Amino acid sequence: MPRDLRNFENGEIYHVIIRGVDDRVIFKDENDYFRGIFSLYEFNNINLITIRERRAERKRLKAYRGLTPVSLIESEAIERERRDLLVEVLAFCLMPNHIHILVRQLKDNGITKFMNKFGGYAFYFNQKYQRKGHLFQDRFKAVHIKDDEQLKTTLTYIHTNPVSLIEPGWKEKGIKDLQKTIEFIENYKWSSYIDYIGGKNFPSLTSREFLLEVMEGVEGCRKFVNGWLEYKIELAEPRAPQD
């Protein structure tokens, strides 16, 4: 995780990318992905919290309300609890060896503090898999989003990242099966895309109103993403030889 502070501006939007050291896998099973989602939610808090305490509290709430673990994170009562957000999470995508997060900074040094806190995921991972050492590269990458066009492109890039799991090298070689690809990303659980296109996956984790306005609503968002994939399928189509 980062060792130095960078000058991120409050109110500005950044595309943050963190990778496993040497591109190592950081999510090995479903429980790891759930822990990653849980960490993105819980560590976005200027107040000091521990995952152990929060999990114990959630268990008490579950026993009281009869809720499932997934529905707990979506509970409106929990959402209104004592959280003082460091950043506004606009979108995310968890991949086996890296993470994309689109955030708007709310507090001074909020992005850096958030990423430092998220580093606590490494403690969970190392304990579970009995390993030592760094899990993440020392320094996360952050790209400042300067206008709406860059914002739309970045949102699409984040939500289409999982395509590489079924179409390796698709960005250079193109897509062979458009419908299969669309169905895959629209059902990929570990990103915010399901919530952006009207489903209910992890809705409490992201703030979507602003971006949905930029994307011209749910259908506008889907149309923009599918349009990008349709462009990429052309790269995979054989071309007739030129005279």
C-alpha positions in Angstrom: 0.0 0.0 0.0 1.1 3.6 -0.5 4.0 5.0 1.7 3.6 8.6 0.8 0.7 11.1 0.6 -0.3 12.5 -2.8 -2.3 15.7 -3.5 -5.8 14.4 -4.2 -8.3 17.1 -4.2 -11.6 17.0 -2.4 -14.6 16.8 -4.7 -12.5 15.4 -7.6 -13.0 11.9 -9.0 -10.1 9.3 -9.4 -9.8 5.9 -10.9 -7.8 3.9 -8.4 -6.1 0.6 -9.2 -4.4 -1.7 -6.7 -2.6 -4.9 -7.7 -1.3 -8.0 -6.0 2.5 -7.9 -5.7 4.0 -9.5 -8.8 0.4 -9.8 -10.0 -0.3 -12.5 -7.5 -3.9 -13.7 -7.0 -5.5 -11.7 -4.1 -9.0 -13.4 -4.3 -8.8 -17.2 -4.3 -12.4 -18.1 -3.5 -15.9 -16.7 -3.0 -15.2 -15.9 0.6 -12.2 -13.8 -0.3 -14.4 -11.8 -2.7 -17.0 -11.3 -0.1 -14.3 -10.1 2.4 -13.1 -7.7 -0.3 -16.5 -6.2 -0.7 -17.0 -6.1 3.0 -13.6 -4.3 3.4 -14.4 -1.7 0.7 -17.6 -0.9 2.6 -16.4 -1.0 6.2 -13.0 0.7 5.7 -14.5 3.7 4.1 -14.8 5.4 7.4 -12.7 8.1 9.0 -13.5 6.6 12.4 -11.4 3.7 13.7 -13.1 0.3 13.2 -12.0 -3.3 13.3 -13.5 -6.0 11.1 -13.7 -8.3 14.0 -15.9 -5.9 16.0 -18.1 -5.1 12.9 -18.6 -8.8 12.2 -19.6 -9.5 15.8 -22.0 -6.6 15.6 -23.5 -7.9 12.3 -23.9 -11.4 13.9 -25.9 -9.8 16.7 -28.0 -7.9 14.2 -28.5 -11.1 12.1 -29.7 -13.0 15.2 -32.0 -10.2 16.1 -33.5 -9.6 12.6 -33.1 -13.0 11.0 -31.3 -11.5 8.1 -28.9 -13.3 5.8 -25.2 -12.2 5.6 -25.7 -10.6 2.2 -28.8 -8.7 3.2 -27.1 -7.4 6.3 -24.7 -5.3 4.3 -27.7 -3.8 2.4 -29.7 -3.0 5.6 -30.8 0.6 5.7 -30.3 0.7 9.5 -26.7 -0.3 9.1 -26.2 2.1 6.3 -27.2 4.9 8.6 -24.8 3.9 11.3 -21.9 6.0 12.5 -20.0 6.1 9.3 -18.0 9.3 8.3 -17.0 8.5 4.7 -13.5 9.2 3.4 -14.5 8.8 -0.2 -17.6 8.3 -2.2 -17.3 5.0 -4.0 -18.9 5.4 -7.5 -18.0 2.1 -9.0 -15.7 -0.9 -8.5 -14.6 -4.2 -9.9 -12.7 -7.0 -8.1 -10.5 -9.2 -10.3 -8.5 -12.2 -9.2 -5.2 -10.2 -9.0 -6.3 -6.6 -8.9 -9.0 -4.1 -8.0 -10.5 -1.1 -9.8 -12.3 1.6 -7.8 -13.8 4.8 -9.0 -14.0 7.3 -6.1 -14.7 10.9 -5.3 -12.6 12.2 -2.4 -14.6 13.7 0.5 -12.0 14.2 3.2 -8.4 15.6 3.1 -6.1 12.7 2.1 -9.3 10.6 2.0 -8.1 8.3 -0.8 -4.8 7.6 0.8 -6.4 6.9 4.2 -9.0 4.7 2.6 -6.4 2.7 0.7 -4.2 2.3 3.8 -7.2 1.0 5.7 -8.1 -1.4 2.9 -4.6 -2.8 3.4 -6.1 -4.6 6.3 -7.5 -7.1 3.8 -3.9 -8.4 3.5 -3.9 -9.4 7.2 -7.0 -11.5 6.6 -5.5 -13.1 3.4 -2.1 -13.9 5.0 -3.8 -15.4 8.1 -6.1 -17.5 6.0 -3.4 -18.8 3.6 -0.6 -18.9 6.2 1.7 -16.6 4.2 3.9 -13.7 5.1 4.9 -10.5 3.4 3.2 -7.9 1.2 0.1 -8.8 -0.6 -0.3 -5.5 -2.6 2.1 -3.5 -4.6 3.5 -0.7 -2.5 1.9 2.1 -4.4 -1.6 2.2 -5.8 -2.2 3.9 -9.2 -4.7 6.8 -9.3 -5.8 8.6 -12.5 -7.6 12.0 -12.2 -10.9 12.1 -14.1 -11.1 15.5 -15.8 -14.4 15.5 -17.8 -17.6 13.6 -18.5 -16.2 11.7 -21.6 -13.3 10.4 -19.6 -15.7 9.5 -16.8 -17.9 7.5 -19.1 -15.0 5.7 -20.7 -13.5 4.9 -17.3 -16.8 3.5 -16.0 -17.1 1.3 -19.1 -13.5 0.2 -18.7 -14.0 -0.8 -15.1 -17.2 -2.7 -15.8 -15.8 -4.5 -18.9 -12.6 -5.6 -17.1 -14.0 -9.1 -16.3 -14.2 -9.9 -20.0 -10.6 -10.9 -19.9 -11.6 -13.9 -17.7 -13.5 -15.4 -20.7 -11.8 -13.7 -23.6 -8.1 -13.4 -22.8 -6.4 -10.6 -24.8 -9.8 -9.2 -26.0 -8.7 -5.6 -25.9 -6.2 -6.3 -28.7 -7.7 -9.3 -30.4 -11.4 -8.5 -30.1 -14.4 -10.4 -28.9 -15.6 -13.6 -30.5 -19.0 -14.0 -28.9 -20.8 -10.7 -28.2 -23.9 -12.2 -26.5 -21.9 -14.5 -24.2 -19.7 -11.5 -23.2 -22.6 -9.3 -22.4 -24.3 -12.0 -20.4 -21.1 -12.6 -18.5 -20.5 -9.0 -17.4 -24.2 -8.5 -16.6 -23.9 -11.4 -14.2 -20.4 -10.8 -12.8 -21.1 -10.6 -9.1 -17.9 -8.8 -8.0 -18.5 -5.5 -9.7 -21.0 -2.6 -9.5 -22.3 -3.2 -13.0 -25.3 -5.2 -11.9 -26.4 -2.3 -9.7 -25.9 0.2 -12.6 -28.2 -1.8 -14.9 -31.0 -2.0 -12.4 -30.2 -5.2 -10.5 -29.5 -5.4 -6.7 -26.1 -6.8 -5.9 -24.3 -4.6 -3.5 -26.3 -1.3 -3.8 -25.2 0.2 -0.5 -21.5 0.1 -1.5 -21.8 2.6 -4.4 -23.3 6.0 -5.0 -24.8 5.8 -8.6 -27.1 8.7 -9.1 -24.5 11.1 -10.5 -23.0 8.7 -12.9 -26.4 7.4 -14.1 -27.2 11.0 -14.9 -24.0 11.3 -16.9 -24.7 8.0 -18.6 -28.3 9.0 -19.4 -29.9 6.4 -17.1 -29.8 2.6 -16.8 -30.4 2.0 -20.5 -28.0 4.6 -21.5 -25.3 2.9 -19.4 -26.1 -0.5 -20.9 -26.1 1.0 -24.4 -22.7 2.7 -23.9 -21.1 -0.5 -22.5 -22.6 -2.7 -25.2 -21.5 -0.3 -27.9 -18.0 -0.5 -26.7 -18.1 -4.3 -26.8 -19.7 -4.3 -30.3 -16.8 -2.2 -31.5 -14.4 -4.8 -30.0 -16.1 -7.7 -31.8 -15.2 -6.1 -35.1 -11.5 -6.6 -34.3 -12.1 -10.4 -34.1 -13.9 -10.6 -37.4 -11.8 -11.9 -40.3 -11.2 -9.3 -43.0 -11.3 -9.9 -46.7 -7.8 -9.5 -48.3 -7.2 -6.2 -49.9 -6.4 -6.0 -53.6 
